[in-house]
């Protein structure tokens, strides 16, 4: 998964109608929105600013993902902005939920490849999970490991042969241990216990949960029938984190359990032969000022002696652009289904 250095990012969107340029395009697609960055390459690149665009989030409509449409719309707008003579040599997409959508057949990743090719004419394309692009962006394409903690939890690493190694990220029913939905669910359990005066409960969490979900006796049915159950649980995680920081002992125990699970997950990837002992943390619950991040960074050197913990150097969008660059540098870059598919047409 090693890639060359990332091009400097910029937000310029000047027109390029009179210059023939080659471009590399990276796209980050999520549940709240999508972003595209086109980076010029070649002898005229230094005098041309990158192009940044934003677009719609991905939706599931009639049990099908509209990701190909979202990607196609962004790419068509990019082509219009770049102007006549635009040549895109490689394009890569990082997408939230790619693995689950692929396995549930709500998305065929090759439909996204088709959208990239149709709109951009790119002969080299990649469609990846945002786990992969977050990893690339966080380490600027260098080898090592990353722990991504949002609603779920997954660790990814690449070894000195370029092979990927994944730990967890298996979904909320059997995996995602220590992630946002796990913390939220444990928090709601503690809130429910407080409703019947169990000493293992948290009165603060009971107050917070009742304010958003109603009486405790209704929580089970609301969560069971909610199509976005994972999101509801994950949105309660920051409440637990804040309560722990304020001294709630029950919440502190929940966070301690999360930290143990998350560090075990990252340690599992770092233990694979050939994985460089450098790690970064990414995701919404791993913000720089997060108590959860501080606890993970504090325990990780104990779990894995000698590991170097570094700040994430870039975003999943940076990682998508790095992946596009990698396709140019290595035309035989392999697929890692279902997390990454690569198409090369000469």
KAPE-V992144 format. One record per residue. N is the residue number from 1. PSI is psi in whole degrees, -180 to 180 (999 if undefined). NEAR is the number of other C-alpha atoms within 12 Angstrom. Layout:
BEGIN
N_PSI_NEAR + N_PSI_NEAR
END
This chain:
BEGIN
1_7_43 + 2_141_37 + 3_164_31 + 4_173_25 + 5_146_25 + 6_142_34 + 7_150_33 + 8_135_23 + 9_151_26 + 10_165_20 + 11_12_18 + 12_143_21 + 13_42_25 + 14_154_22 + 15_152_22 + 16_40_29 + 17_-25_16 + 18_4_15 + 19_132_21 + 20_119_22 + 21_155_31 + 22_146_32 + 23_151_42 + 24_136_49 + 25_133_54 + 26_142_56 + 27_135_53 + 28_122_51 + 29_127_45 + 30_-172_31 + 31_-12_25 + 32_-7_15 + 33_177_22 + 34_154_34 + 35_145_39 + 36_140_47 + 37_125_48 + 38_127_53 + 39_124_46 + 40_146_38 + 41_160_30 + 42_-175_18 + 43_-27_13 + 44_4_17 + 45_-34_22 + 46_-24_14 + 47_7_16 + 48_132_30 + 49_149_27 + 50_161_34 + 51_125_36 + 52_132_34 + 53_154_35 + 54_154_28 + 55_-167_28 + 56_159_24 + 57_167_25 + 58_139_31 + 59_157_25 + 60_115_22 + 61_122_12 + 62_45_9 + 63_21_13 + 64_139_20 + 65_141_32 + 66_20_29 + 67_-42_44 + 68_-36_34 + 69_-42_30 + 70_-46_35 + 71_-43_46 + 72_-41_33 + 73_-45_30 + 74_-44_38 + 75_-39_45 + 76_-40_26 + 77_-36_25 + 78_-46_40 + 79_-41_37 + 80_-41_23 + 81_-40_27 + 82_-31_38 + 83_-176_25 + 84_147_18 + 85_7_19 + 86_131_32 + 87_119_31 + 88_117_40 + 89_-24_37 + 90_148_44 + 91_142_53 + 92_143_56 + 93_132_56 + 94_129_48 + 95_130_49 + 96_135_40 + 97_16_38 + 98_-46_38 + 99_-47_30 + 100_-39_23 + 101_-37_27 + 102_-46_29 + 103_-31_17 + 104_-2_16 + 105_27_19 + 106_-10_24 + 107_133_32 + 108_114_26 + 109_-24_41 + 110_-18_26 + 111_-33_28 + 112_-40_41 + 113_-44_38 + 114_-40_30 + 115_-42_32 + 116_-46_44 + 117_-43_33 + 118_-41_23 + 119_-31_30 + 120_-21_39 + 121_17_30 + 122_132_34 + 123_-17_29 + 124_118_37 + 125_153_50 + 126_140_55 + 127_118_54 + 128_158_48 + 129_148_42 + 130_-13_45 + 131_-42_50 + 132_-47_56 + 133_-33_47 + 134_-39_48 + 135_-49_50 + 136_-44_49 + 137_-41_43 + 138_-37_41 + 139_9_42 + 140_37_40 + 141_-3_38 + 142_160_35 + 143_162_33 + 144_-153_45 + 145_152_54 + 146_149_54 + 147_118_56 + 148_121_50 + 149_107_44 + 150_-123_43 + 151_-31_39 + 152_-164_42 + 153_131_43 + 154_142_44 + 155_144_45 + 156_142_47 + 157_159_48 + 158_142_37 + 159_-176_26 + 160_-3_20 + 161_2_19 + 162_7_25 + 163_146_24 + 164_144_34 + 165_129_37 + 166_140_33 + 167_129_34 + 168_-147_32 + 169_26_39 + 170_4_22 + 171_163_26 + 172_-19_29 + 173_-39_15 + 174_-3_14 + 175_-148_23 + 176_37_33 + 177_127_40 + 178_-5_44 + 179_-173_51 + 180_-45_45 + 181_-34_37 + 182_-48_41 + 183_-44_48 + 184_-42_41 + 185_-42_40 + 186_-36_36 + 187_-41_48 + 188_-35_44 + 189_-43_31 + 190_-37_36 + 191_-43_39 + 192_-40_33 + 193_-38_23 + 194_-26_25 + 195_-24_24 + 196_27_17 + 197_27_14 + 198_134_16 + 199_-14_15 + 200_0_26 + 201_169_27 + 202_116_35 + 203_-35_29 + 204_-44_29 + 205_-35_40 + 206_-45_36 + 207_-46_25 + 208_-43_29 + 209_-38_34 + 210_-36_22 + 211_-30_15 + 212_-31_20 + 213_-10_26 + 214_-165_19 + 215_144_20 + 216_-32_27 + 217_-12_19 + 218_-9_16 + 219_-43_26 + 220_-49_19 + 221_-38_15 + 222_-44_19 + 223_-39_22 + 224_-39_14 + 225_-6_13 + 226_126_15 + 227_-21_13 + 228_44_18 + 229_-43_25 + 230_-42_28 + 231_-43_24 + 232_-45_30 + 233_-45_37 + 234_-33_33 + 235_-17_31 + 236_-15_39 + 237_-46_40 + 238_-29_34 + 239_-43_36 + 240_-43_48 + 241_-45_40 + 242_-42_27 + 243_-39_29 + 244_-43_28 + 245_-28_24 + 246_2_15 + 247_6_17 + 248_116_24 + 249_-40_25 + 250_-44_34 + 251_-35_40 + 252_-37_29 + 253_-39_26 + 254_-46_40 + 255_-37_41 + 256_-39_29 + 257_-40_25 + 258_-45_39 + 259_-41_38 + 260_-45_26 + 261_-42_34 + 262_-43_45 + 263_-34_45 + 264_-40_29 + 265_-49_40 + 266_-39_47 + 267_-33_41 + 268_-40_28 + 269_-43_35 + 270_-21_40 + 271_-11_31 + 272_139_26 + 273_136_19 + 274_-3_21 + 275_123_32 + 276_139_30 + 277_59_33 + 278_134_36 + 279_147_42 + 280_155_44 + 281_141_48 + 282_171_45 + 283_165_33 + 284_-36_26 + 285_2_41 + 286_30_32 + 287_156_22 + 288_-37_20 + 289_12_15 + 290_131_25 + 291_-32_28 + 292_-43_45 + 293_-44_35 + 294_-40_24 + 295_-40_30 + 296_-45_40 + 297_-29_34 + 298_-37_21 + 299_-27_26 + 300_-43_34 + 301_-21_22 + 302_-41_18 + 303_-36_23 + 304_89_26 + 305_131_16 + 306_-7_16 + 307_141_28 + 308_119_22 + 309_128_33 + 310_157_24 + 311_146_26 + 312_128_32 + 313_-18_26 + 314_-178_31 + 315_171_37 + 316_-31_44 + 317_-43_47 + 318_-40_46 + 319_-38_49 + 320_-40_51 + 321_-37_53 + 322_-38_49 + 323_-40_54 + 324_-42_52 + 325_-39_40 + 326_-36_38 + 327_-34_37 + 328_-43_34 + 329_-34_20 + 330_90_20 + 331_-18_23 + 332_19_16 + 333_127_27 + 334_159_25 + 335_152_26 + 336_72_23 + 337_143_22 + 338_8_29 + 339_-23_33 + 340_127_35 + 341_141_33 + 342_138_36 + 343_127_33 + 344_121_28 + 345_116_19 + 346_999_13
END
